[in-house]
Amino acid sequence: MKKDLYPLLILVLLTGYLSSCGTKAPAFDYQSLAKASVRLGMDISMEDNKQLYLEVAHWIGVPYLSKGMDEHGIDCSGFIYQVYKKIYKKRLKRSTAGELEKNCCLISRDRLKEGDLVFFSSKQSKGNVAHVGIYLKENKFAHASSSKGVIISSLKENYYIANWITGGRIIE
């Protein structure tokens, strides 16, 4: 009877060993995610696009520079261009109006998803598109402010409510 149990025992052990080979936890740099969370002032959950949040956190504090495209200075469309190139492997138009006209389908504020673009006007632009940011979650978006550089703002701030034009989802 004991002889009959050895093949069964070996089979159970072998099955357990082989099935455990493919059950590795995903490799995340939790220390970098924690730093990004603090830098962005928001929690980053398991469902979030962690690479997006890490990339946005990398840009926080970079000063505004008209037509800037790097860490020495960047403008709003340059910021979006760089994030989309790195995270989504897409090259967008280099102007705010170009991004809206050529790269996006329009979406309402209540349908925004992580990675969508948000477009605003300004007093100087007289209702035309003047500013773009990238939506994160919970009414927060990242953008290059002309006075503060790359920051996180809320769509619930009076300025952004008053100057909202539309949301945009990048099309393939």
Secondary structure as GFF3:
##gff-version 3
##sequence-region A 1 172
A	DSSP	alpha_helix	2	20	.	.	.	ID=ss1
A	DSSP	alpha_helix	30	40	.	.	.	ID=ss2
A	DSSP	alpha_helix	50	59	.	.	.	ID=ss3
A	DSSP	beta_strand	69	70	.	.	.	ID=ss4
A	DSSP	beta_strand	73	74	.	.	.	ID=ss5
A	DSSP	alpha_helix	76	83	.	.	.	ID=ss6
A	DSSP	pi_helix	84	88	.	.	.	ID=ss7
A	DSSP	alpha_helix	96	103	.	.	.	ID=ss8
A	DSSP	beta_strand	104	107	.	.	.	ID=ss9
A	DSSP	three_ten_helix	109	111	.	.	.	ID=ss10
A	DSSP	beta_strand	117	120	.	.	.	ID=ss11
A	DSSP	beta_strand	131	137	.	.	.	ID=ss12
A	DSSP	beta_strand	140	145	.	.	.	ID=ss13
A	DSSP	beta_strand	149	154	.	.	.	ID=ss14
A	DSSP	alpha_helix	158	163	.	.	.	ID=ss15
A	DSSP	beta_strand	164	170	.	.	.	ID=ss16
###
